[in-house]
Amino acid sequence: MARYSNEINRRKTFAIISHPDAGKTTLTEKFLLFGGAIQTAGAVKSNKIKKHATSDFMEIERQRGISVATSVMSFEYKGMLVNLLDTPGHKDFAEDTYRTLTAVDSVILVVDSVNGVEAQTRRLMEVCRMRDTPVIVFINKMDRDGKNRFDLLEEIEKELNIQLHPMTWPINSGKDFKGVYNLYDKNLVLFTANTKATDEDTLRIDNLGNALLEERLGEKDAITLREDVELVDGVHGELDVDDYLAGKVAPVFFGSAINNFGVREMLDTFIRIAPIPRSRETSIRHLDVEEDKFSGFVFKIHANLDPKHRDRIAFLRVCSGKFERNKYFHHVRLDKDVRFSNPYTFLARDKDVIETAYPGDVVGLFDTGNFKIGDTLTEGEDFFFTGIPSFSPEIFKEVVNKDPMKTKQLEKGLLQLTDEGVAQLFTQYGGNKKIIGCVGELQFEVIQYRLLHEYGASVQFNALPFYKACWITSADPKKLEEFTRFKHANIAEDKDGYTVYLAQSEWFLNTERTNNPAIEFHFTSEIHK
Ligand code: G4P
């Protein structure tokens, strides 16, 4: 057995993702209650951005600051150490969420039974699909009059392009919601509206023909349940856990997070089937999670907006070996050895300095500018982890320097802020024009504010008519060169010197793809790694 097997085998690192308002925060809280990490409902300082603050980025940043402490919530459940990585709910911080997904081994996707698949659900799932991340689906708000359960499953399968496997089955919805039948444990869990962690009314029914069913549900619902279960069992049979682990099949649970209903069934299944920390690919070789030597990568950087505290926290996911406080590790990109005297743990019970961390854990490293997203630490070997791409921004603006005396500061600020992953920086082809690309409008406000307050650089942004950046490559360098020259107004370089095509619209993009079969258009930067 490898040296750290015991530690690895008891860890599960995951994220809960959803379209805003589907119930991610509520579900998180219920998990923490089950895990004993909090004692009362309402105790989670969620990083959910309050609705009234959506136009006030300072307030949002303040709330995000608070949320650093809850960025990773760890709890124990049934002998397992669960690391739950929080993801920002606000869509303007979607890129933060995408990157967090590179640091987890599985996800739970919350879908609102009334709204079904929503914009953000779709995009988050695309990111999961890129990495074949195992997904468990929680269909929430069954206490509301939701869509027909069969239609909903079909919609999710079609829109998210994943095969679903129901693990529980609901009896009605809305005010007629009576509970779920657990297809795995073969018991009926009757719905009671409450928010306590333990008061579930469970009735074991080994044989659905049992007349108890009529007694508890009434004749009509008992018949429907029998028919539904026969149909569902007939189509799906037993869950093949390997298909789940390969990201091909997603187990589905129905429930109501606010009523803490259906949550325990899901958590128990999660503990049973969700993957332990997995091995990963690097730029030079496959890295086995059980290797003795330490390695890890930075997937998120959180800056402190308070100018008096210029420190940042880099979030490091441990991928192999043992992280130790005060031990020198190799910072691959900078080719230098670094050590950390105050690595920060997010363990809910003891938010303090940690001595050691193992694969699946996340460590907070105080940083003064040494890290950028994707940076790798090792015990000496030179590689970086693949699968940590940049995604195409959706809003593009030209940076206009309002104070030529501060050009140097501006350049430094732009480089550092984009290293943190706040935005992406492009330089126009053959020119100097700097273009910032973000996922949300708010980011521009954040950048403008930080450039001024942290670097003394005053800028203005001019909107540009682009909607996507595609990294372009070609097997034929001449063709690429021609395309670049011909389309120069739409061409830029990213920070690493790779060429991107900035498309005005989907129509333009499709036209260029059709007209230039020798050019490949990629929606993430991963292609270069
Ligand atoms: P999010 O993090 O995904 O954005 O969602 P969150 O948990 O904050 O839930 C969004 C809203 O949905 C909240 O109401 C929450 O109480 C409600 N909710 C969550 N689960 C259920 C459920 O199972 N059934 C029903 N009916 N509602 C649910 P809110 O009014 O926006 O906020 P609050 O004032 O209640 O906090």
Boltz pocket constraint, residues with backbone or C-beta under 6 A from the ligand:
constraints:
  - pocket:
      binder: B
      contacts: [[A, 18], [A, 19], [A, 20], [A, 21], [A, 22], [A, 23], [A, 24], [A, 25], [A, 26], [A, 27], [A, 48], [A, 89], [A, 140], [A, 141], [A, 142], [A, 143], [A, 144], [A, 255], [A, 256], [A, 257], [A, 258], [A, 259]]
      max_distance: 6.0
